[in-house]
């Protein structure tokens, strides 16, 4: 499946999702508390959005990992990519004889 190829490993993507979500949930809690003035409502809002946003972030990261725009390739990575392309390219086959 296309979401599971990319430059970053799955553990890195999921770790980033959890760390980002912790920071985001603190922000959501504080803003909800400021807007509602109610700690219980702020807690309910912040705890509800934790799970959906972890999943959304994970898939967002995996999709962006597939987009080559903005990736800086080291010479070693560039050489590896060229070898991969050359290995997967169809070889030229000699033209078939017609027997005329």
C-alpha positions in Angstrom: 0.0 0.0 0.0 1.3 3.4 -0.9 1.1 4.8 2.6 3.7 2.4 3.9 6.7 3.4 1.7 8.7 6.4 2.3 11.8 8.0 3.7 10.9 7.7 7.4 10.4 4.5 9.4 7.1 3.7 10.9 8.3 3.9 14.6 9.7 7.4 13.8 6.4 8.5 12.3 4.3 7.2 15.2 6.7 8.7 17.8 6.4 12.0 16.1 2.6 11.6 16.1 2.5 11.1 19.9 4.9 13.9 20.7 3.1 16.3 18.5 -0.2 15.2 19.9 0.9 15.8 23.5 1.9 19.3 22.6 -1.3 19.9 20.6 -3.5 18.5 23.4 -2.0 20.8 26.0 -2.7 23.7 23.6 -6.2 22.5 23.0 -6.8 22.1 26.8 -5.5 25.6 27.5 -7.5 27.3 24.7 -10.7 25.4 25.6 -10.3 26.4 29.2 -9.8 30.0 28.2 -12.8 30.1 25.9 -15.2 28.1 28.1 -13.9 28.9 31.6 -14.7 25.3 32.4 -11.9 22.9 33.3 -14.1 19.8 32.8 -15.2 20.9 29.3 -11.6 21.7 28.4 -10.5 18.2 29.6 -13.3 16.5 27.6 -12.4 18.4 24.5 -8.7 17.8 24.8 -9.0 14.1 25.6 -11.5 13.5 22.8 -9.3 14.9 20.0 -6.2 13.0 21.1 -7.0 9.8 19.3 -8.3 11.1 16.1 -5.5 13.5 15.6 -2.8 10.9 16.2 -4.2 8.9 13.4 -4.6 11.9 11.1 -1.0 13.0 11.8 0.4 9.5 11.2 -1.3 9.2 7.8 -0.4 12.8 6.9 3.3 12.1 7.7 3.3 8.9 5.6 1.7 10.6 2.6 4.2 13.5 2.8 7.1 11.0 3.1 6.1 9.9 -0.4 6.3 13.4 -1.9 9.9 14.0 -3.2 9.5 17.8 -3.2 11.9 19.3 -0.6 13.9 16.2 0.1 17.6 16.8 0.0 19.5 13.8 -1.3 23.0 13.0 -0.2 25.3 11.8 -2.9 25.0 8.3 -1.6 21.2 8.4 -1.8 21.4 9.8 -5.3 23.7 7.0 -6.4 21.4 4.4 -4.8 18.3 5.9 -6.5 20.1 5.8 -9.9 21.1 2.2 -9.4 17.6 1.3 -8.5 16.2 3.0 -11.6 18.8 1.3 -13.8 18.0 -2.1 -12.3 14.2 -1.7 -12.9 14.5 -0.3 -16.4 13.7 -2.8 -19.2 16.7 -3.9 -21.1 16.9 -3.2 -24.9 16.1 -6.3 -26.7 17.4 -7.0 -30.2 15.0 -6.6 -33.0 13.3 -9.8 -34.2 14.4 -11.1 -37.5 11.7 -11.2 -40.2 13.3 -14.0 -42.3 13.0 -12.0 -45.6 
